Structures are given as structure tokens and as C-alpha cells.
Amino acid sequence: MGFTSDMFVRPISDIKIPNHDYKTIFKTAQQCRQHPPQISLYASHYHLMKRVHKATTITTTCILKEERDRCSSPSFTSHGLRFIRGKKLLSELSTWRIGGPCKYFVQVFDRNQLLSAIRYCHERSIRFLIIGKGSNCLFDDAGFDGCVILNRIDFIEETKPGIYRVGSGYPFNQLGVRCSNDGFTGLEFASGVPGTVGGGAFMNAGANGQEISDAIYSVEILQTDGRLETINRNDLAFGYRKSSFQDMQDLAAIVAVTFKLKPFPSAREQQKEYLTKRRLSQPLGERSAGSVFKNPEGIGVSAGELIEKAGLKGFRLGNAKISEMHANFFINCGSTSKDMIELINLVKEKVKDKFKVELREEIQYVSPI
């Protein structure tokens, strides 16, 4: 089992922000005159403001100037959020430690901030992606010509014994330890998975005969129109590294997940056993993204075994290397994104030639443009 994907990418055209009515626009125009620094937030409504209230002195020129002044600085505040411009390296946000700078970077700590960040991107036609731990993400050395939204919605609350409501940005491994220490079973495997709860639900993370979907009670999602919706487990479909969320066209992000677990006196011992086994078989201290490929279904052989039998264990291309401990883990030894992509493609080609099996990536490549 590899690390979970923490990325939810949506085209800006899919984000629907409700239009203001004329009364709201008139009120907004008055507020803008009282608070000039906020002018840029209402730039898209300027022509309507002018029709509603002819006396307003707001001009398109001053709106655009305000926006230029704000966005030319290394950091600026908008929608109540602090954005960093052009300075944040994606290598700092990925367990692979690969990737150049993103155009904009912002952290969000609750669903309202998340919605505000999405609105900011929508209003300016900026591409965006939402990440947690960046495990399973291969960023390009050229960076990302858009906004990276770091999900820090990391609360946890036990509403009843065995029922946990958890923010999507909460570390998945910490959740596994917490629940096991509390004497509940179902998420012991998670203690070795350094992704987030949202990423785990999105990819249906699993290992050691357990899957996150078996413990999910309900999931709270943010729709592209700004609505918060709670979906019960019975209304969701899961498969191997697959979930209904991957096919939802109106999904902006997973906000929180509620788990229902059963008491089990040996949960803590089982969690420790799983973690020890993982540490002995996987290079957890190396710069990797966990399992690069999904295990092929229906053949009874894992992706790691196929790569090893193809004679590629320990193989190195540039500064990207296949782990000598686990052949489905690719290590960054000073690698560029180009090195890693070429190594991934070479492995796919060799395995297909030798075994007639087409490996499919578990990791997600993020295109710079």
C-alpha cells in the first residue's frame, strides 16, 4: 500500500460562485467607497455598480491599479487570507521533495477559508490545486502556474465512543495511532501512512487487509457552488484505490470525515505490529512518495514483485533510484522531475515487455501549466 493522494484539482470553469443581486451590489459600492483597500474584490461587478449608483467614483483604472499593486508584492492579503507570490517551492510541500515554485500559495484552516481561497482563484481565473501532505504528488521542476492551497483543516473530535469527526487535513498516521490507543479497531494500518484524512478517503487508502472505506460513517464535502454536503457511507462507492469522489464533477474538496469504529482490546498492539512490519519492508526514512504503482488486480502479484523480477530493484536513472528495500518505492537522490518521470516510464515499459502487464501509477503528476 502506498501513501495517499492529497490532491484535488478542479478547473476554474467548474467553480460556480453565485451572482450578487442589485441590492447587494449597491451596498458593496457604498462599502467600497468607505474602504478603498477592498476595491479589487469587487472588480468584476464594476459595470453593474455604475448602473446602480451613478454617483460612485470608483473607476476601473483604480481597481486595476489596486490589484497590480497588491499582486506585485511577495505577499498580500485578500479575502482575509495571506497569499505568498512566487516564493513557495513545491519541493517543500511534497514527500518526494521535488518541485519548483508555485505562482501563489495560501494556507487554509477551516472550510470558510477554503471557500474564500477558491473564490479568489475563480474571480481571477487562476488554476488551483488543494494538497495536504503532498504524498503521492510529483511536482514539476518548473513549478505550478497557479495557486496551491494547503489544507490545514486538522481538527479531531470524538463525538461518541468510537465515533470520530476529523478534518480532512488531519494527519492520517496520527489518526491511526489515536484510535488504536483509544482501543478501537479499523484504522491500525493508517499509522504508517503519512498522508491526510481527506487524501485517504479520496484514494481509499488501505493495507494489511484494512481500508479506510470500511471505517467511514459519513463525509462532508464542499461543492463547487459553495454548498456543504454530508454524504452517508451507503451513498458512496469504493474500490481498490478508488472512490466516488474521483468521479464527482461538482466536488471542490473533502472537508471532514466521520469514522465509526468498533472496540478492540488489542488494537494498540496490532497497530504497533503493522508499523514495525512496514518499517522493516519499506524505506520510510527516504525521500519517496510511497508506492509509485497500484498493484495489478487479478494476477496475485504485486507491482513491487513485478519490478523486482524484471531485474530493476536498485536501478538508478540520473538521480532517481528504485529502492533496494522495496521495488515499488522510487527514491529521490537529488532527482529532477524529469529523472523521475523517465524512470517511471522505463519501469512501465520493462514490466510490460517481460510480463505483458501494464502498470498504472498511484502517484499523481502535477503539470506546471
Contacts in CASP RR format, 6 or more apart in sequence:
PFRMAT RR
TARGET T0000
AUTHOR 0000-0000-0000
METHOD contacts of the structure
MODEL  1
MGFTSDMFVRPISDIKIPNHDYKTIFKTAQQCRQHPPQISLYASHYHLMK
RVHKATTITTTCILKEERDRCSSPSFTSHGLRFIRGKKLLSELSTWRIGG
PCKYFVQVFDRNQLLSAIRYCHERSIRFLIIGKGSNCLFDDAGFDGCVIL
NRIDFIEETKPGIYRVGSGYPFNQLGVRCSNDGFTGLEFASGVPGTVGGG
AFMNAGANGQEISDAIYSVEILQTDGRLETINRNDLAFGYRKSSFQDMQD
LAAIVAVTFKLKPFPSAREQQKEYLTKRRLSQPLGERSAGSVFKNPEGIG
VSAGELIEKAGLKGFRLGNAKISEMHANFFINCGSTSKDMIELINLVKEK
VKDKFKVELREEIQYVSPI
1 189 0 8 1.000
1 193 0 8 1.000
1 205 0 8 1.000
1 206 0 8 1.000
1 207 0 8 1.000
1 208 0 8 1.000
1 291 0 8 1.000
2 136 0 8 1.000
2 193 0 8 1.000
2 205 0 8 1.000
2 207 0 8 1.000
2 290 0 8 1.000
2 291 0 8 1.000
2 328 0 8 1.000
2 362 0 8 1.000
3 95 0 8 1.000
3 133 0 8 1.000
3 135 0 8 1.000
3 136 0 8 1.000
3 193 0 8 1.000
3 194 0 8 1.000
3 195 0 8 1.000
3 289 0 8 1.000
3 290 0 8 1.000
3 291 0 8 1.000
4 135 0 8 1.000
4 136 0 8 1.000
4 172 0 8 1.000
4 193 0 8 1.000
4 195 0 8 1.000
4 196 0 8 1.000
4 198 0 8 1.000
4 199 0 8 1.000
4 200 0 8 1.000
4 202 0 8 1.000
4 203 0 8 1.000
4 205 0 8 1.000
5 135 0 8 1.000
5 136 0 8 1.000
5 137 0 8 1.000
5 199 0 8 1.000
5 200 0 8 1.000
5 202 0 8 1.000
5 203 0 8 1.000
5 362 0 8 1.000
5 363 0 8 1.000
5 364 0 8 1.000
6 131 0 8 1.000
6 132 0 8 1.000
6 133 0 8 1.000
6 134 0 8 1.000
6 135 0 8 1.000
6 136 0 8 1.000
6 137 0 8 1.000
6 151 0 8 1.000
6 195 0 8 1.000
6 196 0 8 1.000
6 198 0 8 1.000
6 199 0 8 1.000
6 202 0 8 1.000
7 129 0 8 1.000
7 130 0 8 1.000
7 131 0 8 1.000
7 132 0 8 1.000
7 134 0 8 1.000
7 136 0 8 1.000
7 137 0 8 1.000
7 364 0 8 1.000
7 366 0 8 1.000
8 129 0 8 1.000
8 130 0 8 1.000
8 202 0 8 1.000
8 251 0 8 1.000
8 252 0 8 1.000
8 253 0 8 1.000
8 254 0 8 1.000
9 128 0 8 1.000
9 129 0 8 1.000
9 130 0 8 1.000
9 366 0 8 1.000
10 128 0 8 1.000
10 224 0 8 1.000
10 251 0 8 1.000
10 252 0 8 1.000
11 127 0 8 1.000
12 121 0 8 1.000
12 122 0 8 1.000
12 125 0 8 1.000
12 126 0 8 1.000
12 127 0 8 1.000
12 128 0 8 1.000
14 224 0 8 1.000
14 249 0 8 1.000
14 250 0 8 1.000
15 118 0 8 1.000
15 119 0 8 1.000
15 121 0 8 1.000
15 122 0 8 1.000
15 224 0 8 1.000
15 252 0 8 1.000
16 224 0 8 1.000
16 225 0 8 1.000
16 226 0 8 1.000
17 119 0 8 1.000
17 122 0 8 1.000
17 123 0 8 1.000
17 225 0 8 1.000
17 226 0 8 1.000
18 225 0 8 1.000
20 28 0 8 1.000
20 45 0 8 1.000
22 48 0 8 1.000
22 52 0 8 1.000
25 45 0 8 1.000
25 48 0 8 1.000
25 49 0 8 1.000
25 52 0 8 1.000
26 49 0 8 1.000
26 52 0 8 1.000
26 53 0 8 1.000
28 42 0 8 1.000
28 45 0 8 1.000
28 49 0 8 1.000
29 42 0 8 1.000
29 49 0 8 1.000
29 52 0 8 1.000
29 53 0 8 1.000
29 56 0 8 1.000
29 58 0 8 1.000
30 53 0 8 1.000
31 38 0 8 1.000
32 38 0 8 1.000
32 39 0 8 1.000
32 42 0 8 1.000
32 49 0 8 1.000
32 56 0 8 1.000
32 58 0 8 1.000
33 56 0 8 1.000
33 57 0 8 1.000
33 58 0 8 1.000
36 66 0 8 1.000
37 66 0 8 1.000
39 58 0 8 1.000
39 62 0 8 1.000
39 63 0 8 1.000
39 66 0 8 1.000
40 63 0 8 1.000
40 66 0 8 1.000
40 67 0 8 1.000
40 70 0 8 1.000
40 78 0 8 1.000
41 78 0 8 1.000
41 79 0 8 1.000
41 123 0 8 1.000
42 49 0 8 1.000
42 63 0 8 1.000
43 60 0 8 1.000
43 63 0 8 1.000
43 64 0 8 1.000
43 67 0 8 1.000
43 123 0 8 1.000
44 123 0 8 1.000
46 58 0 8 1.000
46 60 0 8 1.000
46 63 0 8 1.000
49 56 0 8 1.000
49 58 0 8 1.000
50 56 0 8 1.000
50 58 0 8 1.000
70 76 0 8 1.000
70 78 0 8 1.000
71 85 0 8 1.000
73 85 0 8 1.000
74 84 0 8 1.000
74 85 0 8 1.000
74 86 0 8 1.000
74 87 0 8 1.000
75 82 0 8 1.000
75 83 0 8 1.000
75 84 0 8 1.000
75 85 0 8 1.000
75 87 0 8 1.000
76 82 0 8 1.000
76 83 0 8 1.000
76 85 0 8 1.000
77 83 0 8 1.000
78 120 0 8 1.000
79 116 0 8 1.000
79 117 0 8 1.000
79 119 0 8 1.000
79 120 0 8 1.000
80 113 0 8 1.000
80 116 0 8 1.000
81 106 0 8 1.000
81 108 0 8 1.000
81 113 0 8 1.000
81 116 0 8 1.000
81 117 0 8 1.000
81 120 0 8 1.000
82 106 0 8 1.000
82 107 0 8 1.000
83 104 0 8 1.000
83 105 0 8 1.000
83 106 0 8 1.000
83 120 0 8 1.000
83 147 0 8 1.000
84 104 0 8 1.000
84 105 0 8 1.000
84 106 0 8 1.000
85 103 0 8 1.000
85 104 0 8 1.000
85 105 0 8 1.000
86 101 0 8 1.000
86 102 0 8 1.000
86 103 0 8 1.000
86 104 0 8 1.000
86 105 0 8 1.000
87 101 0 8 1.000
87 105 0 8 1.000
88 101 0 8 1.000
88 102 0 8 1.000
88 105 0 8 1.000
88 148 0 8 1.000
89 99 0 8 1.000
89 100 0 8 1.000
89 101 0 8 1.000
90 98 0 8 1.000
90 99 0 8 1.000
90 100 0 8 1.000
90 101 0 8 1.000
90 102 0 8 1.000
90 139 0 8 1.000
90 143 0 8 1.000
90 144 0 8 1.000
90 148 0 8 1.000
90 366 0 8 1.000
91 97 0 8 1.000
91 98 0 8 1.000
91 99 0 8 1.000
91 100 0 8 1.000
91 139 0 8 1.000
93 131 0 8 1.000
93 132 0 8 1.000
93 134 0 8 1.000
93 137 0 8 1.000
93 139 0 8 1.000
93 148 0 8 1.000
93 150 0 8 1.000
94 134 0 8 1.000
94 135 0 8 1.000
94 137 0 8 1.000
94 138 0 8 1.000
94 139 0 8 1.000
94 289 0 8 1.000
95 133 0 8 1.000
95 134 0 8 1.000
95 135 0 8 1.000
95 194 0 8 1.000
95 287 0 8 1.000
95 288 0 8 1.000
95 289 0 8 1.000
95 290 0 8 1.000
96 137 0 8 1.000
96 138 0 8 1.000
96 139 0 8 1.000
96 287 0 8 1.000
96 288 0 8 1.000
96 289 0 8 1.000
96 332 0 8 1.000
96 340 0 8 1.000
97 287 0 8 1.000
97 332 0 8 1.000
98 138 0 8 1.000
98 139 0 8 1.000
98 141 0 8 1.000
98 332 0 8 1.000
98 335 0 8 1.000
98 336 0 8 1.000
98 337 0 8 1.000
98 340 0 8 1.000
99 139 0 8 1.000
99 140 0 8 1.000
99 141 0 8 1.000
99 143 0 8 1.000
99 337 0 8 1.000
100 139 0 8 1.000
100 140 0 8 1.000
100 141 0 8 1.000
100 142 0 8 1.000
100 143 0 8 1.000
100 144 0 8 1.000
101 143 0 8 1.000
102 143 0 8 1.000
102 144 0 8 1.000
102 146 0 8 1.000
102 147 0 8 1.000
102 148 0 8 1.000
103 126 0 8 1.000
103 144 0 8 1.000
103 145 0 8 1.000
103 146 0 8 1.000
103 147 0 8 1.000
104 121 0 8 1.000
104 126 0 8 1.000
104 146 0 8 1.000
104 147 0 8 1.000
104 148 0 8 1.000
105 147 0 8 1.000
105 148 0 8 1.000
105 150 0 8 1.000
106 117 0 8 1.000
106 120 0 8 1.000
106 147 0 8 1.000
106 148 0 8 1.000
106 149 0 8 1.000
106 150 0 8 1.000
107 149 0 8 1.000
107 150 0 8 1.000
107 152 0 8 1.000
108 114 0 8 1.000
108 116 0 8 1.000
108 117 0 8 1.000
108 149 0 8 1.000
108 150 0 8 1.000
108 151 0 8 1.000
108 152 0 8 1.000
108 153 0 8 1.000
109 152 0 8 1.000
109 153 0 8 1.000
110 153 0 8 1.000
111 153 0 8 1.000
111 222 0 8 1.000
111 228 0 8 1.000
111 255 0 8 1.000
114 130 0 8 1.000
114 149 0 8 1.000
114 151 0 8 1.000
114 153 0 8 1.000
114 222 0 8 1.000
114 252 0 8 1.000
114 253 0 8 1.000
114 255 0 8 1.000
115 222 0 8 1.000
115 226 0 8 1.000
115 252 0 8 1.000
117 128 0 8 1.000
117 147 0 8 1.000
117 149 0 8 1.000
118 128 0 8 1.000
118 149 0 8 1.000
118 222 0 8 1.000
118 252 0 8 1.000
118 253 0 8 1.000
120 126 0 8 1.000
120 147 0 8 1.000
121 127 0 8 1.000
121 128 0 8 1.000
121 146 0 8 1.000
121 147 0 8 1.000
126 146 0 8 1.000
126 147 0 8 1.000
127 144 0 8 1.000
127 145 0 8 1.000
127 146 0 8 1.000
127 147 0 8 1.000
128 146 0 8 1.000
128 147 0 8 1.000
128 148 0 8 1.000
128 149 0 8 1.000
129 144 0 8 1.000
129 147 0 8 1.000
129 148 0 8 1.000
129 149 0 8 1.000
129 366 0 8 1.000
130 149 0 8 1.000
130 150 0 8 1.000
130 151 0 8 1.000
130 253 0 8 1.000
131 137 0 8 1.000
131 148 0 8 1.000
131 149 0 8 1.000
131 150 0 8 1.000
131 151 0 8 1.000
132 150 0 8 1.000
132 151 0 8 1.000
132 169 0 8 1.000
132 195 0 8 1.000
132 196 0 8 1.000
132 198 0 8 1.000
132 199 0 8 1.000
133 171 0 8 1.000
133 194 0 8 1.000
133 195 0 8 1.000
133 196 0 8 1.000
134 195 0 8 1.000
135 193 0 8 1.000
135 194 0 8 1.000
135 195 0 8 1.000
135 289 0 8 1.000
135 290 0 8 1.000
136 195 0 8 1.000
136 203 0 8 1.000
136 289 0 8 1.000
136 290 0 8 1.000
136 362 0 8 1.000
136 363 0 8 1.000
136 364 0 8 1.000
137 289 0 8 1.000
137 363 0 8 1.000
137 364 0 8 1.000
137 366 0 8 1.000
138 289 0 8 1.000
138 337 0 8 1.000
138 340 0 8 1.000
138 341 0 8 1.000
138 363 0 8 1.000
138 364 0 8 1.000
138 365 0 8 1.000
138 366 0 8 1.000
139 337 0 8 1.000
139 366 0 8 1.000
140 337 0 8 1.000
140 365 0 8 1.000
140 366 0 8 1.000
140 367 0 8 1.000
140 368 0 8 1.000
141 336 0 8 1.000
141 337 0 8 1.000
141 338 0 8 1.000
142 368 0 8 1.000
142 369 0 8 1.000
143 368 0 8 1.000
144 366 0 8 1.000
144 368 0 8 1.000
145 368 0 8 1.000
145 369 0 8 1.000
151 168 0 8 1.000
151 169 0 8 1.000
151 196 0 8 1.000
151 198 0 8 1.000
151 253 0 8 1.000
152 169 0 8 1.000
153 167 0 8 1.000
153 168 0 8 1.000
153 169 0 8 1.000
153 170 0 8 1.000
153 255 0 8 1.000
153 256 0 8 1.000
154 167 0 8 1.000
154 169 0 8 1.000
154 170 0 8 1.000
154 171 0 8 1.000
155 165 0 8 1.000
155 166 0 8 1.000
155 167 0 8 1.000
155 170 0 8 1.000
155 256 0 8 1.000
156 164 0 8 1.000
156 165 0 8 1.000
156 166 0 8 1.000
156 167 0 8 1.000
156 170 0 8 1.000
156 175 0 8 1.000
156 178 0 8 1.000
157 164 0 8 1.000
157 165 0 8 1.000
157 166 0 8 1.000
158 164 0 8 1.000
158 182 0 8 1.000
159 165 0 8 1.000
159 258 0 8 1.000
161 263 0 8 1.000
162 179 0 8 1.000
162 182 0 8 1.000
162 184 0 8 1.000
162 259 0 8 1.000
162 260 0 8 1.000
162 261 0 8 1.000
162 262 0 8 1.000
162 263 0 8 1.000
163 217 0 8 1.000
163 258 0 8 1.000
163 259 0 8 1.000
163 260 0 8 1.000
163 261 0 8 1.000
164 175 0 8 1.000
164 178 0 8 1.000
164 179 0 8 1.000
164 258 0 8 1.000
164 259 0 8 1.000
164 261 0 8 1.000
165 256 0 8 1.000
165 257 0 8 1.000
165 258 0 8 1.000
166 175 0 8 1.000
166 197 0 8 1.000
166 256 0 8 1.000
166 257 0 8 1.000
166 258 0 8 1.000
166 259 0 8 1.000
167 197 0 8 1.000
167 198 0 8 1.000
167 255 0 8 1.000
167 256 0 8 1.000
167 257 0 8 1.000
168 196 0 8 1.000
168 197 0 8 1.000
168 198 0 8 1.000
168 199 0 8 1.000
168 201 0 8 1.000
168 253 0 8 1.000
168 254 0 8 1.000
168 255 0 8 1.000
168 256 0 8 1.000
168 257 0 8 1.000
169 196 0 8 1.000
169 197 0 8 1.000
169 198 0 8 1.000
170 196 0 8 1.000
170 197 0 8 1.000
171 194 0 8 1.000
171 195 0 8 1.000
171 196 0 8 1.000
171 197 0 8 1.000
172 190 0 8 1.000
172 193 0 8 1.000
172 194 0 8 1.000
172 195 0 8 1.000
172 196 0 8 1.000
172 197 0 8 1.000
172 198 0 8 1.000
172 199 0 8 1.000
172 200 0 8 1.000
172 205 0 8 1.000
173 190 0 8 1.000
173 191 0 8 1.000
173 192 0 8 1.000
173 193 0 8 1.000
173 194 0 8 1.000
173 195 0 8 1.000
175 187 0 8 1.000
175 190 0 8 1.000
175 197 0 8 1.000
176 187 0 8 1.000
176 188 0 8 1.000
176 189 0 8 1.000
176 190 0 8 1.000
176 191 0 8 1.000
176 271 0 8 1.000
177 191 0 8 1.000
177 271 0 8 1.000
179 186 0 8 1.000
179 187 0 8 1.000
179 188 0 8 1.000
179 259 0 8 1.000
179 261 0 8 1.000
179 267 0 8 1.000
180 187 0 8 1.000
180 188 0 8 1.000
180 191 0 8 1.000
180 267 0 8 1.000
180 268 0 8 1.000
180 270 0 8 1.000
180 271 0 8 1.000
181 268 0 8 1.000
182 267 0 8 1.000
183 263 0 8 1.000
183 264 0 8 1.000
183 265 0 8 1.000
183 267 0 8 1.000
183 268 0 8 1.000
184 261 0 8 1.000
184 262 0 8 1.000
184 263 0 8 1.000
184 264 0 8 1.000
184 267 0 8 1.000
185 261 0 8 1.000
185 262 0 8 1.000
185 263 0 8 1.000
185 264 0 8 1.000
185 267 0 8 1.000
185 270 0 8 1.000
186 210 0 8 1.000
186 214 0 8 1.000
186 215 0 8 1.000
186 261 0 8 1.000
186 262 0 8 1.000
186 264 0 8 1.000
186 267 0 8 1.000
187 210 0 8 1.000
187 212 0 8 1.000
187 215 0 8 1.000
187 259 0 8 1.000
187 261 0 8 1.000
188 208 0 8 1.000
188 210 0 8 1.000
188 267 0 8 1.000
188 270 0 8 1.000
188 271 0 8 1.000
188 274 0 8 1.000
189 206 0 8 1.000
189 207 0 8 1.000
189 208 0 8 1.000
189 209 0 8 1.000
189 210 0 8 1.000
189 274 0 8 1.000
190 205 0 8 1.000
190 212 0 8 1.000
191 271 0 8 1.000
191 274 0 8 1.000
191 275 0 8 1.000
192 274 0 8 1.000
192 275 0 8 1.000
192 278 0 8 1.000
192 284 0 8 1.000
193 200 0 8 1.000
193 205 0 8 1.000
193 206 0 8 1.000
193 207 0 8 1.000
197 257 0 8 1.000
198 254 0 8 1.000
198 257 0 8 1.000
199 205 0 8 1.000
199 254 0 8 1.000
200 212 0 8 1.000
201 212 0 8 1.000
201 213 0 8 1.000
201 216 0 8 1.000
201 219 0 8 1.000
201 243 0 8 1.000
201 245 0 8 1.000
201 254 0 8 1.000
201 257 0 8 1.000
202 243 0 8 1.000
202 245 0 8 1.000
202 246 0 8 1.000
202 254 0 8 1.000
203 241 0 8 1.000
203 242 0 8 1.000
203 243 0 8 1.000
203 362 0 8 1.000
204 211 0 8 1.000
204 212 0 8 1.000
204 213 0 8 1.000
204 238 0 8 1.000
204 239 0 8 1.000
204 240 0 8 1.000
204 241 0 8 1.000
204 242 0 8 1.000
204 243 0 8 1.000
205 211 0 8 1.000
205 212 0 8 1.000
205 241 0 8 1.000
206 212 0 8 1.000
207 274 0 8 1.000
207 278 0 8 1.000
208 274 0 8 1.000
208 277 0 8 1.000
211 238 0 8 1.000
213 233 0 8 1.000
213 236 0 8 1.000
213 238 0 8 1.000
213 239 0 8 1.000
213 243 0 8 1.000
215 259 0 8 1.000
215 260 0 8 1.000
215 261 0 8 1.000
216 233 0 8 1.000
216 236 0 8 1.000
216 257 0 8 1.000
216 258 0 8 1.000
216 259 0 8 1.000
216 260 0 8 1.000
217 232 0 8 1.000
217 233 0 8 1.000
217 258 0 8 1.000
217 259 0 8 1.000
217 260 0 8 1.000
218 230 0 8 1.000
218 231 0 8 1.000
218 232 0 8 1.000
218 233 0 8 1.000
218 257 0 8 1.000
218 258 0 8 1.000
219 230 0 8 1.000
219 231 0 8 1.000
219 233 0 8 1.000
219 236 0 8 1.000
219 245 0 8 1.000
219 254 0 8 1.000
219 256 0 8 1.000
219 257 0 8 1.000
219 258 0 8 1.000
220 228 0 8 1.000
220 229 0 8 1.000
220 230 0 8 1.000
220 231 0 8 1.000
220 254 0 8 1.000
220 255 0 8 1.000
220 256 0 8 1.000
220 257 0 8 1.000
220 258 0 8 1.000
221 228 0 8 1.000
221 229 0 8 1.000
221 230 0 8 1.000
221 231 0 8 1.000
221 245 0 8 1.000
221 248 0 8 1.000
221 251 0 8 1.000
221 252 0 8 1.000
221 253 0 8 1.000
221 254 0 8 1.000
221 255 0 8 1.000
222 228 0 8 1.000
222 251 0 8 1.000
222 252 0 8 1.000
222 253 0 8 1.000
222 254 0 8 1.000
222 255 0 8 1.000
223 229 0 8 1.000
223 250 0 8 1.000
223 251 0 8 1.000
223 252 0 8 1.000
224 250 0 8 1.000
224 251 0 8 1.000
224 252 0 8 1.000
225 250 0 8 1.000
226 252 0 8 1.000
228 255 0 8 1.000
236 243 0 8 1.000
236 244 0 8 1.000
236 245 0 8 1.000
237 243 0 8 1.000
237 244 0 8 1.000
238 244 0 8 1.000
240 294 0 8 1.000
240 295 0 8 1.000
240 297 0 8 1.000
241 294 0 8 1.000
241 362 0 8 1.000
245 251 0 8 1.000
245 254 0 8 1.000
264 270 0 8 1.000
278 284 0 8 1.000
281 325 0 8 1.000
281 326 0 8 1.000
282 290 0 8 1.000
282 323 0 8 1.000
282 325 0 8 1.000
282 326 0 8 1.000
282 329 0 8 1.000
283 323 0 8 1.000
283 325 0 8 1.000
283 326 0 8 1.000
283 329 0 8 1.000
283 331 0 8 1.000
286 323 0 8 1.000
286 329 0 8 1.000
286 331 0 8 1.000
286 332 0 8 1.000
287 331 0 8 1.000
287 332 0 8 1.000
288 323 0 8 1.000
288 329 0 8 1.000
288 330 0 8 1.000
288 331 0 8 1.000
288 332 0 8 1.000
289 330 0 8 1.000
289 363 0 8 1.000
290 328 0 8 1.000
290 329 0 8 1.000
290 362 0 8 1.000
290 363 0 8 1.000
291 303 0 8 1.000
291 304 0 8 1.000
291 328 0 8 1.000
291 329 0 8 1.000
291 362 0 8 1.000
292 303 0 8 1.000
292 328 0 8 1.000
292 329 0 8 1.000
292 330 0 8 1.000
292 344 0 8 1.000
292 347 0 8 1.000
292 361 0 8 1.000
292 362 0 8 1.000
292 363 0 8 1.000
293 303 0 8 1.000
293 304 0 8 1.000
293 307 0 8 1.000
293 328 0 8 1.000
293 347 0 8 1.000
293 359 0 8 1.000
293 360 0 8 1.000
293 361 0 8 1.000
293 362 0 8 1.000
294 303 0 8 1.000
294 359 0 8 1.000
294 360 0 8 1.000
294 361 0 8 1.000
294 362 0 8 1.000
295 302 0 8 1.000
295 303 0 8 1.000
295 304 0 8 1.000
296 302 0 8 1.000
296 303 0 8 1.000
296 306 0 8 1.000
296 357 0 8 1.000
296 359 0 8 1.000
296 360 0 8 1.000
299 357 0 8 1.000
302 328 0 8 1.000
303 328 0 8 1.000
303 359 0 8 1.000
304 326 0 8 1.000
304 327 0 8 1.000
304 328 0 8 1.000
305 327 0 8 1.000
306 351 0 8 1.000
306 355 0 8 1.000
306 357 0 8 1.000
306 359 0 8 1.000
307 313 0 8 1.000
307 322 0 8 1.000
307 327 0 8 1.000
307 328 0 8 1.000
307 347 0 8 1.000
307 351 0 8 1.000
308 327 0 8 1.000
309 354 0 8 1.000
309 355 0 8 1.000
310 347 0 8 1.000
310 350 0 8 1.000
310 351 0 8 1.000
310 354 0 8 1.000
310 355 0 8 1.000
312 322 0 8 1.000
312 327 0 8 1.000
312 347 0 8 1.000
312 350 0 8 1.000
313 322 0 8 1.000
313 323 0 8 1.000
313 324 0 8 1.000
313 327 0 8 1.000
314 321 0 8 1.000
314 322 0 8 1.000
314 323 0 8 1.000
314 324 0 8 1.000
314 327 0 8 1.000
315 321 0 8 1.000
315 322 0 8 1.000
315 343 0 8 1.000
316 322 0 8 1.000
316 333 0 8 1.000
317 339 0 8 1.000
317 342 0 8 1.000
317 343 0 8 1.000
317 346 0 8 1.000
318 335 0 8 1.000
318 339 0 8 1.000
319 332 0 8 1.000
319 333 0 8 1.000
319 334 0 8 1.000
319 335 0 8 1.000
319 336 0 8 1.000
319 339 0 8 1.000
320 330 0 8 1.000
320 331 0 8 1.000
320 332 0 8 1.000
320 333 0 8 1.000
320 335 0 8 1.000
320 339 0 8 1.000
320 340 0 8 1.000
320 342 0 8 1.000
320 343 0 8 1.000
321 330 0 8 1.000
321 331 0 8 1.000
321 333 0 8 1.000
321 335 0 8 1.000
321 343 0 8 1.000
322 329 0 8 1.000
322 330 0 8 1.000
322 331 0 8 1.000
322 343 0 8 1.000
322 347 0 8 1.000
323 329 0 8 1.000
323 330 0 8 1.000
323 331 0 8 1.000
330 340 0 8 1.000
330 343 0 8 1.000
330 344 0 8 1.000
332 340 0 8 1.000
341 365 0 8 1.000
344 361 0 8 1.000
344 363 0 8 1.000
347 359 0 8 1.000
348 358 0 8 1.000
348 359 0 8 1.000
351 357 0 8 1.000
351 358 0 8 1.000
351 359 0 8 1.000
352 358 0 8 1.000
352 359 0 8 1.000
END
